[in-house]
Amino acid sequence: MKNVSVYSDISYEQGRLFQVMEQQVELMKKQNDIEKRIANLKQMLEREKSVDEPSLMNMTSSQYSEEHIRQQQDPSHNQWGYWGEPKKDDV
């Protein structure tokens, strides 16, 4: 009778090992998909960098229009809108 329990334990462990291997295969497939997406995103970024038009991040102050510079220096053109920064509660 002792042999039966040993074989059932081995069978159980083989089943668990098979499940773990299936999970690992699924994770490897997901990793492969993610790596492909990352490669595609990197290609897109490279294409965007190679465009001849200057991006906003790379613009110097001489490339901004006069109106844009005026708005940057005008206090009513800020992130808070016409009324300015919200009042701070003094506690």
Secondary structure as GFF3:
##gff-version 3
##sequence-region A 1 91
A	DSSP	alpha_helix	2	49	.	.	.	ID=ss1
A	DSSP	three_ten_helix	56	58	.	.	.	ID=ss2
A	DSSP	three_ten_helix	61	63	.	.	.	ID=ss3
A	DSSP	alpha_helix	66	73	.	.	.	ID=ss4
###
